[in-house]
Amino acid sequence: MKEWWRRKKAKTRKSRKSRSDYTFFDFILDVLFWAPELILFPIRIIYWLVKGVGRFIFDV
């Protein structure tokens, strides 16, 4: 029973240790996902504002 418990404990320690690492590859993926969003978000907001103001003016 002791040996089984030690093996199980070692496995969970390994998995906890490896999950907490934030690698350079993770950083690159985050940048690739966030860069387009940061570029397109202001353009979308301007579009929504122009569209809303246009509807408000033409409805009045």
mmJSON file of the N, C-alpha and C atoms, coordinates in Angstrom:
{"data_MODEL":{"atom_site":{
"group_PDB":["ATOM","ATOM","ATOM","ATOM","ATOM","ATOM","ATOM","ATOM","ATOM","ATOM","ATOM","ATOM","ATOM","ATOM","ATOM","ATOM","ATOM","ATOM","ATOM","ATOM","ATOM","ATOM","ATOM","ATOM","ATOM","ATOM","ATOM","ATOM","ATOM","ATOM","ATOM","ATOM","ATOM","ATOM","ATOM","ATOM","ATOM","ATOM","ATOM","ATOM","ATOM","ATOM","ATOM","ATOM","ATOM","ATOM","ATOM","ATOM","ATOM","ATOM","ATOM","ATOM","ATOM","ATOM","ATOM","ATOM","ATOM","ATOM","ATOM","ATOM","ATOM","ATOM","ATOM","ATOM","ATOM","ATOM","ATOM","ATOM","ATOM","ATOM","ATOM","ATOM","ATOM","ATOM","ATOM","ATOM","ATOM","ATOM","ATOM","ATOM","ATOM","ATOM","ATOM","ATOM","ATOM","ATOM","ATOM","ATOM","ATOM","ATOM","ATOM","ATOM","ATOM","ATOM","ATOM","ATOM","ATOM","ATOM","ATOM","ATOM","ATOM","ATOM","ATOM","ATOM","ATOM","ATOM","ATOM","ATOM","ATOM","ATOM","ATOM","ATOM","ATOM","ATOM","ATOM","ATOM","ATOM","ATOM","ATOM","ATOM","ATOM","ATOM","ATOM","ATOM","ATOM","ATOM","ATOM","ATOM","ATOM","ATOM","ATOM","ATOM","ATOM","ATOM","ATOM","ATOM","ATOM","ATOM","ATOM","ATOM","ATOM","ATOM","ATOM","ATOM","ATOM","ATOM","ATOM","ATOM","ATOM","ATOM","ATOM","ATOM","ATOM","ATOM","ATOM","ATOM","ATOM","ATOM","ATOM","ATOM","ATOM","ATOM","ATOM","ATOM","ATOM","ATOM","ATOM","ATOM","ATOM","ATOM","ATOM","ATOM","ATOM","ATOM","ATOM","ATOM","ATOM","ATOM","ATOM","ATOM"],
"id":[1,2,3,4,5,6,7,8,9,10,11,12,13,14,15,16,17,18,19,20,21,22,23,24,25,26,27,28,29,30,31,32,33,34,35,36,37,38,39,40,41,42,43,44,45,46,47,48,49,50,51,52,53,54,55,56,57,58,59,60,61,62,63,64,65,66,67,68,69,70,71,72,73,74,75,76,77,78,79,80,81,82,83,84,85,86,87,88,89,90,91,92,93,94,95,96,97,98,99,100,101,102,103,104,105,106,107,108,109,110,111,112,113,114,115,116,117,118,119,120,121,122,123,124,125,126,127,128,129,130,131,132,133,134,135,136,137,138,139,140,141,142,143,144,145,146,147,148,149,150,151,152,153,154,155,156,157,158,159,160,161,162,163,164,165,166,167,168,169,170,171,172,173,174,175,176,177,178,179,180],
"type_symbol":["N","C","C","N","C","C","N","C","C","N","C","C","N","C","C","N","C","C","N","C","C","N","C","C","N","C","C","N","C","C","N","C","C","N","C","C","N","C","C","N","C","C","N","C","C","N","C","C","N","C","C","N","C","C","N","C","C","N","C","C","N","C","C","N","C","C","N","C","C","N","C","C","N","C","C","N","C","C","N","C","C","N","C","C","N","C","C","N","C","C","N","C","C","N","C","C","N","C","C","N","C","C","N","C","C","N","C","C","N","C","C","N","C","C","N","C","C","N","C","C","N","C","C","N","C","C","N","C","C","N","C","C","N","C","C","N","C","C","N","C","C","N","C","C","N","C","C","N","C","C","N","C","C","N","C","C","N","C","C","N","C","C","N","C","C","N","C","C","N","C","C","N","C","C","N","C","C","N","C","C"],
"label_atom_id":["N","CA","C","N","CA","C","N","CA","C","N","CA","C","N","CA","C","N","CA","C","N","CA","C","N","CA","C","N","CA","C","N","CA","C","N","CA","C","N","CA","C","N","CA","C","N","CA","C","N","CA","C","N","CA","C","N","CA","C","N","CA","C","N","CA","C","N","CA","C","N","CA","C","N","CA","C","N","CA","C","N","CA","C","N","CA","C","N","CA","C","N","CA","C","N","CA","C","N","CA","C","N","CA","C","N","CA","C","N","CA","C","N","CA","C","N","CA","C","N","CA","C","N","CA","C","N","CA","C","N","CA","C","N","CA","C","N","CA","C","N","CA","C","N","CA","C","N","CA","C","N","CA","C","N","CA","C","N","CA","C","N","CA","C","N","CA","C","N","CA","C","N","CA","C","N","CA","C","N","CA","C","N","CA","C","N","CA","C","N","CA","C","N","CA","C","N","CA","C","N","CA","C","N","CA","C","N","CA","C"],
"label_alt_id":[null,null,null,null,null,null,null,null,null,null,null,null,null,null,null,null,null,null,null,null,null,null,null,null,null,null,null,null,null,null,null,null,null,null,null,null,null,null,null,null,null,null,null,null,null,null,null,null,null,null,null,null,null,null,null,null,null,null,null,null,null,null,null,null,null,null,null,null,null,null,null,null,null,null,null,null,null,null,null,null,null,null,null,null,null,null,null,null,null,null,null,null,null,null,null,null,null,null,null,null,null,null,null,null,null,null,null,null,null,null,null,null,null,null,null,null,null,null,null,null,null,null,null,null,null,null,null,null,null,null,null,null,null,null,null,null,null,null,null,null,null,null,null,null,null,null,null,null,null,null,null,null,null,null,null,null,null,null,null,null,null,null,null,null,null,null,null,null,null,null,null,null,null,null,null,null,null,null,null,null],
"label_comp_id":["MET","MET","MET","LYS","LYS","LYS","GLU","GLU","GLU","TRP","TRP","TRP","TRP","TRP","TRP","ARG","ARG","ARG","ARG","ARG","ARG","LYS","LYS","LYS","LYS","LYS","LYS","ALA","ALA","ALA","LYS","LYS","LYS","THR","THR","THR","ARG","ARG","ARG","LYS","LYS","LYS","SER","SER","SER","ARG","ARG","ARG","LYS","LYS","LYS","SER","SER","SER","ARG","ARG","ARG","SER","SER","SER","ASP","ASP","ASP","TYR","TYR","TYR","THR","THR","THR","PHE","PHE","PHE","PHE","PHE","PHE","ASP","ASP","ASP","PHE","PHE","PHE","ILE","ILE","ILE","LEU","LEU","LEU","ASP","ASP","ASP","VAL","VAL","VAL","LEU","LEU","LEU","PHE","PHE","PHE","TRP","TRP","TRP","ALA","ALA","ALA","PRO","PRO","PRO","GLU","GLU","GLU","LEU","LEU","LEU","ILE","ILE","ILE","LEU","LEU","LEU","PHE","PHE","PHE","PRO","PRO","PRO","ILE","ILE","ILE","ARG","ARG","ARG","ILE","ILE","ILE","ILE","ILE","ILE","TYR","TYR","TYR","TRP","TRP","TRP","LEU","LEU","LEU","VAL","VAL","VAL","LYS","LYS","LYS","GLY","GLY","GLY","VAL","VAL","VAL","GLY","GLY","GLY","ARG","ARG","ARG","PHE","PHE","PHE","ILE","ILE","ILE","PHE","PHE","PHE","ASP","ASP","ASP","VAL","VAL","VAL"],
"label_asym_id":["A","A","A","A","A","A","A","A","A","A","A","A","A","A","A","A","A","A","A","A","A","A","A","A","A","A","A","A","A","A","A","A","A","A","A","A","A","A","A","A","A","A","A","A","A","A","A","A","A","A","A","A","A","A","A","A","A","A","A","A","A","A","A","A","A","A","A","A","A","A","A","A","A","A","A","A","A","A","A","A","A","A","A","A","A","A","A","A","A","A","A","A","A","A","A","A","A","A","A","A","A","A","A","A","A","A","A","A","A","A","A","A","A","A","A","A","A","A","A","A","A","A","A","A","A","A","A","A","A","A","A","A","A","A","A","A","A","A","A","A","A","A","A","A","A","A","A","A","A","A","A","A","A","A","A","A","A","A","A","A","A","A","A","A","A","A","A","A","A","A","A","A","A","A","A","A","A","A","A","A"],
"label_entity_id":["1","1","1","1","1","1","1","1","1","1","1","1","1","1","1","1","1","1","1","1","1","1","1","1","1","1","1","1","1","1","1","1","1","1","1","1","1","1","1","1","1","1","1","1","1","1","1","1","1","1","1","1","1","1","1","1","1","1","1","1","1","1","1","1","1","1","1","1","1","1","1","1","1","1","1","1","1","1","1","1","1","1","1","1","1","1","1","1","1","1","1","1","1","1","1","1","1","1","1","1","1","1","1","1","1","1","1","1","1","1","1","1","1","1","1","1","1","1","1","1","1","1","1","1","1","1","1","1","1","1","1","1","1","1","1","1","1","1","1","1","1","1","1","1","1","1","1","1","1","1","1","1","1","1","1","1","1","1","1","1","1","1","1","1","1","1","1","1","1","1","1","1","1","1","1","1","1","1","1","1"],
"label_seq_id":[1,1,1,2,2,2,3,3,3,4,4,4,5,5,5,6,6,6,7,7,7,8,8,8,9,9,9,10,10,10,11,11,11,12,12,12,13,13,13,14,14,14,15,15,15,16,16,16,17,17,17,18,18,18,19,19,19,20,20,20,21,21,21,22,22,22,23,23,23,24,24,24,25,25,25,26,26,26,27,27,27,28,28,28,29,29,29,30,30,30,31,31,31,32,32,32,33,33,33,34,34,34,35,35,35,36,36,36,37,37,37,38,38,38,39,39,39,40,40,40,41,41,41,42,42,42,43,43,43,44,44,44,45,45,45,46,46,46,47,47,47,48,48,48,49,49,49,50,50,50,51,51,51,52,52,52,53,53,53,54,54,54,55,55,55,56,56,56,57,57,57,58,58,58,59,59,59,60,60,60],
"pdbx_PDB_ins_code":[null,null,null,null,null,null,null,null,null,null,null,null,null,null,null,null,null,null,null,null,null,null,null,null,null,null,null,null,null,null,null,null,null,null,null,null,null,null,null,null,null,null,null,null,null,null,null,null,null,null,null,null,null,null,null,null,null,null,null,null,null,null,null,null,null,null,null,null,null,null,null,null,null,null,null,null,null,null,null,null,null,null,null,null,null,null,null,null,null,null,null,null,null,null,null,null,null,null,null,null,null,null,null,null,null,null,null,null,null,null,null,null,null,null,null,null,null,null,null,null,null,null,null,null,null,null,null,null,null,null,null,null,null,null,null,null,null,null,null,null,null,null,null,null,null,null,null,null,null,null,null,null,null,null,null,null,null,null,null,null,null,null,null,null,null,null,null,null,null,null,null,null,null,null,null,null,null,null,null,null],
"Cartn_x":[0.817,0.0,0.865,1.977,2.846,3.441,3.843,4.464,3.448,2.227,1.172,0.944,0.904,0.666,1.804,3.028,4.185,4.142,3.792,3.691,2.586,1.455,0.337,0.72,1.372,1.804,2.807,3.723,4.718,4.054,3.049,2.338,1.603,0.903,0.164,1.105,2.244,3.226,3.741,4.019,4.502,3.459,2.224,1.19,0.943,0.972,0.811,1.977,3.16,4.353,4.355,3.998,4.041,2.897,1.778,0.655,0.915,1.712,1.903,2.924,3.629,4.629,3.958,4.402,3.923,5.096,5.056,6.204,6.177,7.27,7.366,6.346,6.112,5.112,3.714,3.398,2.109,1.999,3.082,3.095,2.847,3.508,3.326,1.878,1.286,-0.122,-1.039,-0.772,-1.578,-1.481,-0.287,-0.101,-0.828,-0.734,-1.406,-2.928,-3.478,-4.92,-5.352,-4.547,-4.952,-4.649,-3.608,-3.232,-4.352,-4.956,-6.051,-7.224,-7.493,-8.603,-8.307,-7.098,-6.736,-6.742,-6.468,-6.491,-7.918,-8.734,-10.09,-11.107,-10.877,-11.856,-12.139,-11.126,-11.435,-12.182,-11.861,-12.563,-14.031,-14.313,-15.704,-16.464,-15.819,-16.494,-16.829,-15.904,-16.173,-17.32,-17.325,-18.401,-19.753,-19.82,-21.077,-21.533,-20.599,-20.965,-21.506,-20.837,-21.295,-22.643,-22.801,-24.069,-25.195,-24.937,-25.951,-26.314,-25.324,-25.594,-26.342,-25.964,-26.661,-28.118,-28.399,-29.796,-30.574,-29.925,-30.588,-30.932,-30.023,-30.248,-31.32,-31.272,-32.229,-33.607,-33.717,-35.021,-35.729,-34.964,-35.572,-36.081],
"Cartn_y":[-1.191,0.0,1.261,1.208,2.369,2.716,1.688,1.914,2.518,2.009,2.547,4.021,4.363,5.738,6.657,6.169,6.971,7.232,6.215,6.397,7.385,7.265,8.174,9.599,9.764,11.076,11.696,10.885,11.37,11.833,11.088,11.469,12.788,12.956,14.204,15.38,15.166,16.23,16.666,15.676,15.982,16.77,16.33,17.002,18.418,18.616,19.96,20.857,20.297,21.072,21.471,20.575,20.875,21.802,21.766,22.629,24.088,24.377,25.752,26.506,25.815,26.483,27.281,28.513,29.368,29.54,28.851,28.787,29.928,30.044,31.044,30.762,29.491,29.111,29.568,29.465,29.96,31.466,32.167,33.619,33.981,33.273,33.534,33.288,32.22,31.942,33.026,33.496,34.577,35.837,36.168,37.364,37.199,36.01,35.78,35.86,35.484,35.589,37.005,37.736,39.054,40.187,40.073,41.163,41.525,40.588,40.967,41.608,41.107,41.663,43.111,43.387,44.748,45.705,45.199,46.048,46.265,45.236,45.331,45.945,45.87,46.37,47.874,48.734,50.154,50.43,49.68,49.872,49.489,48.41,48.008,49.042,49.605,50.62,51.846,52.29,53.442,53.124,51.933,51.52,51.557,50.997,50.996,52.416,53.275,54.657,55.384,55.251,55.902,55.345,54.049,53.422,53.9,53.962,54.423,55.881,56.731,58.159,58.338,57.583,57.662,57.257,56.195,55.778,56.82,57.397,58.403,59.631,60.085,61.281,61.026,59.873,59.608,59.232,58.804,58.507,59.774,60.8,62.043,62.892],
"Cartn_z":[0.0,0.0,0.0,0.749,0.808,-0.552,-1.26,-2.573,-3.548,-3.531,-4.381,-4.069,-2.785,-2.364,-2.819,-2.751,-3.179,-4.689,-5.458,-6.912,-7.258,-6.593,-6.854,-6.48,-5.357,-4.898,-5.87,-6.379,-7.335,-8.63,-9.09,-10.315,-10.139,-9.029,-8.823,-8.647,-8.037,-7.899,-9.254,-10.121,-11.465,-12.244,-12.187,-12.964,-12.437,-11.129,-10.575,-10.972,-10.948,-11.271,-12.743,-13.624,-15.053,-15.47,-14.778,-15.14,-14.826,-13.831,-13.406,-14.25,-15.132,-15.964,-17.069,-17.243,-18.326,-19.275,-20.383,-21.267,-22.284,-23.002,-24.061,-25.162,-25.437,-26.44,-26.016,-24.735,-24.236,-24.434,-24.184,-24.381,-25.844,-26.749,-28.183,-28.59,-28.103,-28.424,-27.873,-26.672,-26.106,-26.955,-27.385,-28.22,-29.549,-30.141,-31.416,-31.302,-30.143,-29.958,-29.603,-28.844,-28.37,-29.334,-30.144,-31.046,-32.021,-32.714,-33.618,-32.869,-31.688,-30.909,-30.503,-30.104,-29.711,-30.893,-32.077,-33.273,-33.753,-33.745,-34.296,-33.341,-32.04,-31.082,-31.243,-31.35,-31.537,-32.84,-33.888,-35.166,-35.012,-34.287,-34.051,-33.239,-32.239,-31.418,-32.253,-33.083,-33.95,-34.903,-35.461,-36.365,-35.652,-34.426,-33.68,-33.353,-32.99,-32.676,-33.902,-35.04,-36.274,-36.687,-36.586,-36.947,-36.033,-34.737,-33.794,-33.984,-34.198,-34.426,-35.735,-36.756,-38.047,-37.927,-37.208,-37.022,-36.218,-35.222,-34.395,-35.241,-36.071,-36.898,-37.944,-38.608,-39.677,-39.14,-37.886,-37.305,-36.84,-36.56,-36.049,-37.15],
"occupancy":[1.0,1.0,1.0,1.0,1.0,1.0,1.0,1.0,1.0,1.0,1.0,1.0,1.0,1.0,1.0,1.0,1.0,1.0,1.0,1.0,1.0,1.0,1.0,1.0,1.0,1.0,1.0,1.0,1.0,1.0,1.0,1.0,1.0,1.0,1.0,1.0,1.0,1.0,1.0,1.0,1.0,1.0,1.0,1.0,1.0,1.0,1.0,1.0,1.0,1.0,1.0,1.0,1.0,1.0,1.0,1.0,1.0,1.0,1.0,1.0,1.0,1.0,1.0,1.0,1.0,1.0,1.0,1.0,1.0,1.0,1.0,1.0,1.0,1.0,1.0,1.0,1.0,1.0,1.0,1.0,1.0,1.0,1.0,1.0,1.0,1.0,1.0,1.0,1.0,1.0,1.0,1.0,1.0,1.0,1.0,1.0,1.0,1.0,1.0,1.0,1.0,1.0,1.0,1.0,1.0,1.0,1.0,1.0,1.0,1.0,1.0,1.0,1.0,1.0,1.0,1.0,1.0,1.0,1.0,1.0,1.0,1.0,1.0,1.0,1.0,1.0,1.0,1.0,1.0,1.0,1.0,1.0,1.0,1.0,1.0,1.0,1.0,1.0,1.0,1.0,1.0,1.0,1.0,1.0,1.0,1.0,1.0,1.0,1.0,1.0,1.0,1.0,1.0,1.0,1.0,1.0,1.0,1.0,1.0,1.0,1.0,1.0,1.0,1.0,1.0,1.0,1.0,1.0,1.0,1.0,1.0,1.0,1.0,1.0,1.0,1.0,1.0,1.0,1.0,1.0],
"B_iso_or_equiv":[0.0,0.0,0.0,0.0,0.0,0.0,0.0,0.0,0.0,0.0,0.0,0.0,0.0,0.0,0.0,0.0,0.0,0.0,0.0,0.0,0.0,0.0,0.0,0.0,0.0,0.0,0.0,0.0,0.0,0.0,0.0,0.0,0.0,0.0,0.0,0.0,0.0,0.0,0.0,0.0,0.0,0.0,0.0,0.0,0.0,0.0,0.0,0.0,0.0,0.0,0.0,0.0,0.0,0.0,0.0,0.0,0.0,0.0,0.0,0.0,0.0,0.0,0.0,0.0,0.0,0.0,0.0,0.0,0.0,0.0,0.0,0.0,0.0,0.0,0.0,0.0,0.0,0.0,0.0,0.0,0.0,0.0,0.0,0.0,0.0,0.0,0.0,0.0,0.0,0.0,0.0,0.0,0.0,0.0,0.0,0.0,0.0,0.0,0.0,0.0,0.0,0.0,0.0,0.0,0.0,0.0,0.0,0.0,0.0,0.0,0.0,0.0,0.0,0.0,0.0,0.0,0.0,0.0,0.0,0.0,0.0,0.0,0.0,0.0,0.0,0.0,0.0,0.0,0.0,0.0,0.0,0.0,0.0,0.0,0.0,0.0,0.0,0.0,0.0,0.0,0.0,0.0,0.0,0.0,0.0,0.0,0.0,0.0,0.0,0.0,0.0,0.0,0.0,0.0,0.0,0.0,0.0,0.0,0.0,0.0,0.0,0.0,0.0,0.0,0.0,0.0,0.0,0.0,0.0,0.0,0.0,0.0,0.0,0.0,0.0,0.0,0.0,0.0,0.0,0.0],
"pdbx_formal_charge":[null,null,null,null,null,null,null,null,null,null,null,null,null,null,null,null,null,null,null,null,null,null,null,null,null,null,null,null,null,null,null,null,null,null,null,null,null,null,null,null,null,null,null,null,null,null,null,null,null,null,null,null,null,null,null,null,null,null,null,null,null,null,null,null,null,null,null,null,null,null,null,null,null,null,null,null,null,null,null,null,null,null,null,null,null,null,null,null,null,null,null,null,null,null,null,null,null,null,null,null,null,null,null,null,null,null,null,null,null,null,null,null,null,null,null,null,null,null,null,null,null,null,null,null,null,null,null,null,null,null,null,null,null,null,null,null,null,null,null,null,null,null,null,null,null,null,null,null,null,null,null,null,null,null,null,null,null,null,null,null,null,null,null,null,null,null,null,null,null,null,null,null,null,null,null,null,null,null,null,null],
"auth_seq_id":[1,1,1,2,2,2,3,3,3,4,4,4,5,5,5,6,6,6,7,7,7,8,8,8,9,9,9,10,10,10,11,11,11,12,12,12,13,13,13,14,14,14,15,15,15,16,16,16,17,17,17,18,18,18,19,19,19,20,20,20,21,21,21,22,22,22,23,23,23,24,24,24,25,25,25,26,26,26,27,27,27,28,28,28,29,29,29,30,30,30,31,31,31,32,32,32,33,33,33,34,34,34,35,35,35,36,36,36,37,37,37,38,38,38,39,39,39,40,40,40,41,41,41,42,42,42,43,43,43,44,44,44,45,45,45,46,46,46,47,47,47,48,48,48,49,49,49,50,50,50,51,51,51,52,52,52,53,53,53,54,54,54,55,55,55,56,56,56,57,57,57,58,58,58,59,59,59,60,60,60],
"auth_comp_id":["MET","MET","MET","LYS","LYS","LYS","GLU","GLU","GLU","TRP","TRP","TRP","TRP","TRP","TRP","ARG","ARG","ARG","ARG","ARG","ARG","LYS","LYS","LYS","LYS","LYS","LYS","ALA","ALA","ALA","LYS","LYS","LYS","THR","THR","THR","ARG","ARG","ARG","LYS","LYS","LYS","SER","SER","SER","ARG","ARG","ARG","LYS","LYS","LYS","SER","SER","SER","ARG","ARG","ARG","SER","SER","SER","ASP","ASP","ASP","TYR","TYR","TYR","THR","THR","THR","PHE","PHE","PHE","PHE","PHE","PHE","ASP","ASP","ASP","PHE","PHE","PHE","ILE","ILE","ILE","LEU","LEU","LEU","ASP","ASP","ASP","VAL","VAL","VAL","LEU","LEU","LEU","PHE","PHE","PHE","TRP","TRP","TRP","ALA","ALA","ALA","PRO","PRO","PRO","GLU","GLU","GLU","LEU","LEU","LEU","ILE","ILE","ILE","LEU","LEU","LEU","PHE","PHE","PHE","PRO","PRO","PRO","ILE","ILE","ILE","ARG","ARG","ARG","ILE","ILE","ILE","ILE","ILE","ILE","TYR","TYR","TYR","TRP","TRP","TRP","LEU","LEU","LEU","VAL","VAL","VAL","LYS","LYS","LYS","GLY","GLY","GLY","VAL","VAL","VAL","GLY","GLY","GLY","ARG","ARG","ARG","PHE","PHE","PHE","ILE","ILE","ILE","PHE","PHE","PHE","ASP","ASP","ASP","VAL","VAL","VAL"],
"auth_asym_id":["A","A","A","A","A","A","A","A","A","A","A","A","A","A","A","A","A","A","A","A","A","A","A","A","A","A","A","A","A","A","A","A","A","A","A","A","A","A","A","A","A","A","A","A","A","A","A","A","A","A","A","A","A","A","A","A","A","A","A","A","A","A","A","A","A","A","A","A","A","A","A","A","A","A","A","A","A","A","A","A","A","A","A","A","A","A","A","A","A","A","A","A","A","A","A","A","A","A","A","A","A","A","A","A","A","A","A","A","A","A","A","A","A","A","A","A","A","A","A","A","A","A","A","A","A","A","A","A","A","A","A","A","A","A","A","A","A","A","A","A","A","A","A","A","A","A","A","A","A","A","A","A","A","A","A","A","A","A","A","A","A","A","A","A","A","A","A","A","A","A","A","A","A","A","A","A","A","A","A","A"],
"auth_atom_id":["N","CA","C","N","CA","C","N","CA","C","N","CA","C","N","CA","C","N","CA","C","N","CA","C","N","CA","C","N","CA","C","N","CA","C","N","CA","C","N","CA","C","N","CA","C","N","CA","C","N","CA","C","N","CA","C","N","CA","C","N","CA","C","N","CA","C","N","CA","C","N","CA","C","N","CA","C","N","CA","C","N","CA","C","N","CA","C","N","CA","C","N","CA","C","N","CA","C","N","CA","C","N","CA","C","N","CA","C","N","CA","C","N","CA","C","N","CA","C","N","CA","C","N","CA","C","N","CA","C","N","CA","C","N","CA","C","N","CA","C","N","CA","C","N","CA","C","N","CA","C","N","CA","C","N","CA","C","N","CA","C","N","CA","C","N","CA","C","N","CA","C","N","CA","C","N","CA","C","N","CA","C","N","CA","C","N","CA","C","N","CA","C","N","CA","C","N","CA","C","N","CA","C","N","CA","C","N","CA","C"],
"pdbx_PDB_model_num":[1,1,1,1,1,1,1,1,1,1,1,1,1,1,1,1,1,1,1,1,1,1,1,1,1,1,1,1,1,1,1,1,1,1,1,1,1,1,1,1,1,1,1,1,1,1,1,1,1,1,1,1,1,1,1,1,1,1,1,1,1,1,1,1,1,1,1,1,1,1,1,1,1,1,1,1,1,1,1,1,1,1,1,1,1,1,1,1,1,1,1,1,1,1,1,1,1,1,1,1,1,1,1,1,1,1,1,1,1,1,1,1,1,1,1,1,1,1,1,1,1,1,1,1,1,1,1,1,1,1,1,1,1,1,1,1,1,1,1,1,1,1,1,1,1,1,1,1,1,1,1,1,1,1,1,1,1,1,1,1,1,1,1,1,1,1,1,1,1,1,1,1,1,1,1,1,1,1,1,1]
}}}
